[in-house]
Amino acid sequence: MDCSKTKSSFPFKRIFWLMPLLMVGFMASVSVQAKDTVPQLGKSKFGNYLAGRHAQFTSDPHFAIEYYKSALKQSPKNHDLLRRLATLLISEGKIEQAKPHAERLIKESSKNTNLSRLILALSDIKAQKFKVASEKINKLPEGGLNTFSLPMLKAWLLAGQKKYDDALKILDKKTSNKDLEALFGIHGALISEFAGRDKDAETRYKKTAKLRKNANLRLTILFGNFYESTGQPKKAKAIYDRYKRRRPSTTMLDSAYQRLKTGKKPKPNNATARDGVAEALFSLAFAIQNQNPFQTVIFSRLAIYLRPSFSIAKILLAESLDRNDRLDDANKVYVSIINDPAFAWTARLRIAANLDRLGDTEDAILELKRMSAENPTRIDALIRMGGILQRHKRYRESTKAYAEAKARLPNPKRQHWGLYYSNGISHERLKEWPKAEKDFLKALELRPNHPSVLNYLGYSWVEQGLHLDRAQDMIRNAVKQRPQDGYIIDSLGWVLYRLGDMKGAVKQLERAVELRPEDPTINDHLGDIYWAVGRKNEATFQWSRALTLEPEKDQIPKIKLKLKEGLPKDANKRKGI
């Protein structure tokens, strides 16, 4: 494996479900294998509890729920277990099943009942009993995540009772936190829009947009939808265009642009205050996705509970499941939105990616071929296909996918640098260096100073003994941009080795191994340099370690030969030392 590439390890397991995906002009099948639906429950309540904990932390919540239920039957007054079960049910979207447990917790326990009280309030909100829900929400303590959620929830509940001025007062309270101001600003605009106060809504949308340095997708969708629904299509287009300039490859505004072409007005952003509460829960889930992924799942589930067709909340939920390697569950969520024109394309791309990670590579490729044929103006399905083929070392096939994508680009732009970079990697692996070099240079032309391109091209030149001084400058530039990237630091160590700076090479490669101790190539490189400077015992150790780290097959005999005979005598001559 080249030190210039980040190693990716995908958990290959069989997908556990079967669902044909049917839509106009589209049919994708997902191959599956049956899965046991009931775990083997034990007789010991402690054993079932431990089994449930293990299942939960190995991303098998379905089994965890069954184990917890069994343990709870044997220990019905265990509130900690009851709370754990209720929380897990909510995180799996089983809100109605969680409600009886929440009611019990509120009656029997005085500790940690916030989530229980919230879902009971949301049950009232779902039934549009806003006054009753307000009484429950008002009992929730302030602090923690409630600092963010309570003002939005209280405001929307007041809006549901047509107390719009009182609702806006809550959201208009001064804060020095710009992110919080923007969050509340969006909901202030939505409530004014909901109240029919279009001028005030527009003012609030504009103010919130100014607080965002970069165009935000959700704000773009909401603000643009407001302009469309109030008969201001030109202003809506300006909002969409601003985001499109930043993310030119996005498909999530396609349905909006299509409406603008046809002149069809969309519905207002929120039909009821219940929709507004769902929006608030989604806002919170989105805001905490990097800090608290499990809470993101919970709040996404609650938003979808109130608004079952809430596609963007489903996207966020599926992304969170993806990050936890729950790929089959994520795909089930993606499948649920493939009929939404705003999100269908994105969902299908991610379904294909997950199918590959689950071992169903041929189904993934087949779906991506369908997508590329459906829309001959787009290149993302082809790029995704090329990436999958490349990961499976099917380099020739990947270059064909990339070539087709390039053919669809008469005028490649800055955002297309990755296509040329990826194609260069495949050609380099096929030992077609002139083609690879051409693609790397094109990628660098489109995206000057990108560290990945600088590193890969620089390292490749070093390996061939070409342009060593320029390669060193490029790699040093990459290191400055990514000083904690072990692969790039390894490249710097290797070029210093080629140039005869042994002291500098040892220093950089020792640093690279500290950062990436699991990489066989970096350990192998450090062994070479140790041998070259006379540290032969340490060199033998590094080579032996490299063998235990599953190096590329063609490297194994080379490393074994070095362990037997040491570094070849002509190695320094070949390296220009």
C-alpha positions in Angstrom: 0.0 0.0 0.0 1.3 3.5 -0.8 1.9 5.8 2.1 0.1 8.5 0.1 -3.2 6.9 0.5 -5.3 6.7 3.6 -6.2 3.1 4.4 -9.9 2.4 4.5 -11.2 -0.7 6.3 -14.8 -1.5 5.5 -16.8 -4.0 7.7 -17.8 -6.6 5.1 -21.0 -8.3 6.3 -24.1 -9.4 4.6 -27.0 -7.0 4.4 -30.0 -8.4 6.3 -32.9 -7.2 4.3 -34.5 -7.5 0.9 -36.4 -4.7 -0.7 -37.0 -4.0 -4.4 -36.8 -0.2 -5.0 -39.4 0.8 -7.4 -40.0 4.3 -8.9 -40.6 5.9 -12.3 -37.8 4.8 -14.5 -35.9 3.2 -11.7 -35.6 -0.2 -10.1 -32.8 -1.3 -7.9 -32.6 -4.5 -6.0 -30.7 -5.2 -2.9 -29.6 -8.8 -2.2 -30.0 -10.0 1.3 -29.8 -12.7 3.8 -32.2 -13.6 6.5 -31.5 -12.5 10.0 -32.7 -14.0 13.3 -35.4 -11.7 14.7 -35.3 -13.1 18.2 -32.1 -13.5 20.3 -31.5 -16.6 22.5 -32.6 -15.2 25.8 -31.0 -16.4 29.0 -32.7 -17.3 32.3 -30.5 -14.9 34.4 -31.7 -11.3 34.5 -28.1 -10.2 35.0 -27.0 -12.3 32.0 -29.7 -10.8 29.8 -28.8 -7.3 31.0 -25.1 -7.9 30.1 -26.1 -9.4 26.8 -28.3 -6.3 26.1 -25.4 -4.0 26.9 -23.1 -5.9 24.6 -25.7 -5.9 21.8 -26.3 -2.2 22.2 -22.6 -1.3 22.1 -21.9 -3.6 19.1 -24.6 -1.7 17.2 -27.3 -4.4 17.4 -30.1 -2.4 19.2 -32.8 -4.9 18.0 -31.3 -7.7 20.1 -30.5 -5.2 22.9 -34.2 -4.3 23.2 -35.2 -7.9 23.5 -32.6 -8.7 26.1 -33.6 -5.6 28.1 -37.2 -6.5 28.0 -36.4 -10.0 29.3 -34.3 -8.6 32.1 -37.0 -6.1 33.0 -39.6 -8.8 33.4 -37.4 -10.4 36.0 -36.5 -7.0 37.6 -39.6 -4.8 37.0 -38.6 -2.1 39.5 -35.2 -1.5 38.1 -35.6 2.1 36.9 -32.1 2.3 35.3 -33.0 -0.6 33.1 -36.4 0.8 32.4 -34.8 4.1 31.4 -32.3 2.3 29.2 -35.0 0.4 27.4 -37.2 3.5 26.9 -34.2 5.4 25.4 -33.2 2.6 23.1 -36.8 2.2 21.9 -36.9 6.0 21.1 -33.6 5.8 19.3 -35.1 3.1 17.1 -38.2 5.1 16.3 -40.5 2.9 18.4 -42.0 5.9 20.2 -45.4 4.4 20.9 -43.7 1.4 22.5 -41.6 3.7 24.6 -44.5 5.8 25.9 -45.7 3.3 28.6 -42.2 3.0 30.0 -41.9 6.8 30.0 -45.1 7.1 31.9 -43.9 4.6 34.5 -40.6 6.4 34.9 -42.3 9.7 35.6 -44.6 8.1 38.2 -42.0 6.0 39.9 -38.7 7.9 39.6 -37.6 11.4 40.1 -34.2 11.1 38.3 -33.4 11.6 34.6 -37.0 11.8 33.4 -36.4 14.6 30.8 -36.6 12.4 27.8 -39.7 10.7 29.1 -41.5 14.0 29.7 -40.5 15.2 26.3 -41.9 12.2 24.4 -45.2 12.4 26.3 -45.4 16.1 25.4 -44.6 15.3 21.8 -47.4 12.8 21.8 -49.8 15.6 22.7 -48.2 17.8 20.0 -48.8 15.1 17.5 -52.4 15.2 18.4 -52.2 19.1 18.2 -53.0 19.5 21.9 -50.6 22.4 22.2 -51.8 23.8 25.5 -51.6 20.4 27.2 -48.1 19.9 25.7 -47.0 23.3 27.0 -47.8 22.3 30.5 -45.4 19.3 30.2 -42.7 21.2 28.4 -42.7 24.0 31.0 -41.8 21.4 33.7 -38.6 20.5 31.9 -35.5 22.0 33.6 -33.3 24.5 31.8 -29.7 23.8 31.1 -27.8 21.4 28.9 -29.4 20.7 25.5 -32.6 22.2 26.9 -30.9 25.6 26.6 -31.3 25.2 22.9 -34.5 23.2 22.6 -36.8 24.7 25.1 -37.1 28.2 23.6 -37.9 26.7 20.2 -40.4 24.3 21.6 -42.1 26.8 23.8 -42.3 29.3 21.0 -43.9 26.9 18.6 -46.4 25.7 21.2 -47.4 29.3 21.7 -47.7 29.8 17.9 -49.9 26.7 17.8 -52.2 28.7 20.2 -51.9 31.7 17.9 -49.9 33.7 20.6 -47.4 34.8 18.0 -46.1 37.9 19.8 -45.4 35.9 22.9 -43.7 33.2 20.8 -41.4 35.7 19.1 -40.4 37.3 22.3 -38.9 34.1 23.5 -36.8 33.8 20.4 -35.8 37.4 20.3 -34.0 37.4 23.7 -30.5 38.8 23.3 -27.6 36.4 23.2 -23.9 36.8 22.5 -23.9 33.3 20.9 -24.1 33.9 17.1 -24.9 30.3 16.4 -27.8 30.3 18.9 -28.9 33.7 17.4 -29.0 32.1 14.0 -30.8 29.0 15.2 -33.5 31.1 16.9 -33.6 33.5 14.0 -34.6 30.7 11.6 -37.5 29.7 13.8 -38.5 33.3 14.4 -38.8 33.7 10.6 -40.7 30.4 10.3 -43.2 31.5 13.0 -43.8 34.9 11.4 -44.3 33.1 8.1 -46.7 30.7 9.8 -48.6 33.7 11.2 -48.9 35.3 7.8 -46.6 38.2 8.7 -44.6 38.0 5.5 -42.7 41.2 5.7 -41.5 40.4 9.2 -40.6 36.8 8.1 -38.5 38.2 5.2 -36.7 40.6 7.5 -35.9 37.7 9.9 -34.8 35.4 7.1 -32.4 38.1 5.7 -31.0 38.8 9.1 -30.3 35.1 9.8 -28.8 34.6 6.3 -26.3 37.4 7.2 -25.3 35.6 10.4 -24.2 32.6 8.2 -20.8 33.1 6.6 -21.5 30.3 4.1 -24.9 29.5 2.5 -26.6 26.9 4.7 -28.6 24.2 2.9 -31.6 24.1 5.3 -31.8 27.9 5.5 -31.5 28.0 1.7 -34.4 25.6 1.3 -36.6 27.4 3.8 -35.9 30.9 2.7 -36.3 30.0 -1.0 -39.5 28.2 -0.3 -40.8 31.2 1.5 -40.1 33.4 -1.6 -41.7 30.9 -3.9 -44.8 30.4 -1.8 -45.3 34.2 -1.5 -45.0 34.7 -5.3 -41.4 36.0 -5.5 -39.7 33.5 -7.8 -36.8 35.8 -8.8 -35.8 36.3 -5.2 -36.1 32.5 -4.6 -33.8 31.8 -7.5 -31.2 34.2 -6.1 -31.3 32.4 -2.8 -30.9 29.0 -4.5 -28.1 30.3 -6.9 -26.1 31.5 -3.9 -26.0 28.0 -2.5 -25.5 26.4 -5.9 -22.3 28.5 -6.4 -20.9 27.1 -3.3 -22.0 23.5 -3.9 -22.4 23.2 -7.7 -22.8 19.4 -7.7 -25.8 19.4 -5.2 -29.0 17.7 -6.4 -31.0 18.8 -3.4 -32.2 22.0 -5.0 -33.2 20.3 -8.3 -36.9 20.1 -7.4 -36.9 23.8 -6.4 -35.4 24.8 -9.8 -38.0 22.6 -11.5 -40.8 24.4 -9.7 -39.4 27.8 -10.8 -39.4 26.6 -14.4 -43.0 25.4 -14.2 -44.3 28.3 -12.1 -45.8 25.9 -9.6 -45.9 27.3 -6.0 -44.9 25.0 -3.2 -46.8 24.8 0.1 -45.6 27.0 3.0 -42.8 25.6 5.1 -45.0 24.6 8.0 -48.7 23.7 7.7 -49.1 23.4 11.5 -47.2 24.2 14.7 -46.6 20.4 14.9 -44.4 20.8 11.8 -42.6 23.6 13.4 -41.8 21.5 16.5 -40.4 18.8 14.2 -38.3 21.5 12.5 -37.0 22.5 15.9 -36.1 19.0 16.8 -34.3 18.6 13.5 -32.4 21.9 14.1 -31.2 20.5 17.4 -30.2 17.2 15.9 -28.3 18.9 13.1 -26.5 21.2 15.5 -25.1 18.4 17.8 -24.3 15.8 15.2 -20.6 16.0 15.6 -20.7 16.3 19.4 -23.3 13.7 20.3 -24.2 11.2 17.5 -26.6 9.2 19.7 -28.6 12.2 20.7 -28.7 13.2 17.0 -30.3 9.8 16.3 -32.9 10.4 19.1 -33.9 13.9 18.0 -34.0 12.9 14.3 -36.3 10.1 15.3 -38.5 12.4 17.3 -38.7 14.9 14.4 -39.8 12.1 12.0 -42.3 10.9 14.6 -44.1 14.3 14.4 -43.5 14.7 10.7 -43.3 11.3 9.0 -42.5 12.7 5.5 -39.6 14.8 6.9 -37.0 13.8 4.3 -34.1 16.0 5.4 -34.4 14.7 8.9 -34.3 11.1 7.5 -31.1 12.0 5.6 -29.6 13.2 8.9 -30.8 10.0 10.7 -29.4 7.8 8.0 -26.0 9.6 8.0 -25.8 9.0 11.8 -26.5 5.3 11.3 -23.9 5.2 8.5 -21.3 6.6 10.9 -22.1 3.9 13.4 -21.7 1.2 10.7 -25.4 0.4 10.8 -25.4 0.3 7.1 -28.5 -1.9 6.5 -30.6 0.2 8.9 -29.3 3.3 7.1 -30.3 2.0 3.8 -33.8 1.3 5.0 -34.1 4.9 5.9 -32.7 6.0 2.5 -35.1 3.7 0.7 -38.0 5.5 2.5 -37.2 8.8 0.7 -36.4 7.6 -2.9 -39.7 9.1 -4.1 -38.9 12.5 -2.8 -37.4 14.4 -5.9 -35.4 16.7 -3.7 -33.5 13.9 -2.0 -33.9 10.7 -4.1 -30.6 11.1 -6.0 -28.6 11.6 -2.9 -30.3 8.7 -1.2 -29.6 6.3 -4.1 -25.9 7.3 -4.2 -25.6 6.5 -0.5 -27.6 3.2 -0.9 -25.1 2.1 -3.5 -22.1 3.1 -1.4 -23.5 1.1 1.6 -24.3 -1.9 -0.6 -20.6 -2.0 -1.5 -19.5 -1.7 2.1 -21.9 -4.6 3.0 -20.3 -6.8 0.4 -22.9 -6.4 -2.3 -20.5 -4.7 -4.7 -22.1 -5.9 -8.0 -25.5 -4.6 -6.9 -23.9 -1.3 -6.0 -22.2 -1.0 -9.4 -25.4 -2.1 -11.3 -27.4 0.7 -9.5 -24.7 3.3 -10.3 -24.8 2.2 -13.9 -28.5 2.7 -14.0 -28.2 6.2 -12.5 -25.5 7.3 -14.9 -27.6 6.2 -17.8 -30.7 7.9 -16.4 -29.0 11.3 -16.2 -26.3 11.7 -18.9 -25.4 15.2 -17.7 -24.3 14.1 -14.2 -21.0 12.6 -13.3 -21.4 11.7 -9.6 -22.7 8.2 -10.1 -19.8 7.4 -12.4 -17.3 8.9 -9.9 -18.9 6.8 -7.1 -18.6 3.7 -9.3 -15.0 4.4 -10.1 -14.2 4.8 -6.5 -15.8 1.5 -5.6 -14.0 -0.3 -8.4 -10.7 1.3 -7.3 -11.1 0.2 -3.7 -11.5 -3.4 -5.0 -8.4 -3.0 -7.1 -10.4 -3.2 -10.3 -8.3 -0.4 -11.7 -8.9 -0.9 -15.4 -12.7 -0.8 -14.9 -12.4 2.2 -12.7 -10.5 4.1 -15.4 -13.4 3.4 -17.8 -15.9 4.9 -15.3 -13.7 7.9 -14.8 -13.1 8.3 -18.5 -16.8 8.4 -19.1 -17.2 11.0 -16.4 -14.5 13.1 -17.9 -16.2 12.9 -21.3 -19.2 14.6 -19.8 -17.1 17.6 -18.7 -16.3 19.8 -21.7 -15.0 22.5 -19.3 -13.7 21.0 -16.1 -13.8 23.3 -13.1 -12.2 23.6 -9.7 -14.7 21.2 -8.1 -13.8 18.4 -10.5 -10.2 18.1 -9.3 -11.0 14.8 -7.4 -12.1 13.1 -10.6 -8.6 13.6 -12.2 -6.9 12.8 -8.9 -8.7 9.5 -8.6 -8.2 8.6 -12.2 -4.5 9.3 -11.8 -4.3 6.9 -8.9 -5.9 4.1 -11.0 -3.5 4.7 -13.9 -0.5 4.8 -11.4 -1.6 1.4 -10.0 -1.8 0.1 -13.6 1.8 1.3 -14.1 0.6 3.7 -16.7 2.6 6.6 -15.4 2.4 9.1 -18.3 -1.4 8.9 -18.1 -1.3 9.1 -14.3 1.0 12.1 -14.3 -1.2 13.9 -16.8 -4.2 13.5 -14.5 -2.3 14.5 -11.4 -1.1 17.7 -13.0 -4.6 18.5 -14.2 -5.9 18.0 -10.7 -3.2 20.3 -9.4 -4.1 22.8 -12.1 -7.8 22.8 -11.0 -6.9 22.8 -7.3 -3.5 24.3 -6.8 -1.8 23.3 -3.5 -4.2 20.6 -2.5 -2.3 18.5 -0.1 -3.5 15.1 -1.3 -2.5 15.9 -4.9 0.8 17.4 -3.9 1.6 14.4 -1.8 0.6 11.7 -4.3 2.4 13.3 -7.2 5.4 14.2 -5.2 5.7 10.7 -3.7 5.3 9.1 -7.1 8.1 11.2 -8.5 10.3 10.3 -5.5 9.6 6.5 -6.1 10.8 7.0 -9.7 13.7 9.2 -8.9 12.2 12.1 -10.8 12.1 15.8 -10.0 13.3 15.2 -6.4 13.8 18.9 -5.5 10.4 19.9 -6.8 8.8 16.8 -5.1 10.4 17.8 -1.8 8.9 21.3 -2.1 5.5 19.9 -2.9 5.5 17.4 0.0 6.8 20.0 2.5 3.8 22.2 1.3 1.5 19.3 2.0 3.0 18.7 5.5 2.4 22.4 6.4 -1.2 22.0 5.5 -1.6 18.6 7.3 1.0 18.4 10.0 -0.7 15.4 11.7 -1.0 13.3 8.6 1.3 10.3 9.0 1.1 9.3 5.3 2.3 12.8 4.1 5.0 12.9 6.7 6.1 9.4 5.6 6.4 10.9 2.0 8.6 13.7 3.3 10.8 11.2 5.1 11.1 9.1 2.0 12.1 12.0 -0.2 14.7 13.1 2.3 16.1 9.5 2.2 16.3 9.7 -1.6 18.1 13.0 -1.3 20.6 11.6 1.2 19.4 13.6 4.3 19.5 10.5 6.5 19.1 12.4 9.8 16.1 14.3 8.5 14.6 11.1 7.0 14.9 9.2 10.3 13.2 12.0 12.2 10.3 12.3 9.8 9.7 8.6 9.5 9.8 8.0 13.2 7.2 10.7 13.5 5.1 9.1 10.7 5.1 5.7 12.6 4.0 7.5 15.8 1.0 8.9 13.9 0.3 5.8 11.8 1.7 2.8 13.7 -0.7 0.4 12.0 0.5 1.1 8.4 2.8 -1.5 6.9 4.4 0.7 4.3 5.5 3.3 6.8 7.0 0.7 9.1 8.7 -0.9 6.1 10.2 2.5 5.1 11.4 3.2 8.6 13.1 -0.2 8.6 14.9 0.6 5.3 16.2 3.9 6.8 17.3 2.3 10.0 19.3 -0.3 8.0 20.9 2.4 5.9 22.1 4.3 9.0 23.4 1.1 10.6 20.6 0.5 13.1 20.2 -3.1 11.9 18.4 -4.6 14.9 15.8 -1.8 14.8 15.4 -2.3 11.0 14.7 -6.0 11.5 12.1 -5.2 14.1 10.3 -2.7 11.8 10.3 -5.1 8.8 9.0 -7.9 11.0 6.3 -5.5 12.3 5.4 -4.5 8.7 4.7 -8.2 7.9 2.2 -8.5 10.7 0.3 -5.5 9.4 -1.0 -7.1 6.2 1.1 -5.3 3.5 0.2 -5.5 -0.2 0.9 -9.0 -1.6 3.6 -7.8 -3.9 5.5 -6.3 -0.9 5.5 -9.4 1.2 8.4 -11.3 -0.6 10.4 -8.1 -0.7 10.1 -7.6 3.0 10.9 -11.3 3.7 14.0 -11.0 1.5 15.2 -8.0 3.5 14.7 -9.9 6.7 16.9 -12.6 5.3 19.6 -10.6 3.6 19.2 -7.0 4.7 18.7 -4.0 2.5 20.2 -4.7 -1.0 23.7 -3.4 -1.4 22.8 -1.3 -4.4 19.8 0.3 -2.6 21.6 3.5 -1.7 22.9 3.8 -5.3 19.4 3.3 -6.6 18.2 6.0 -4.3 20.7 8.5 -5.4 22.5 8.6 -2.1 
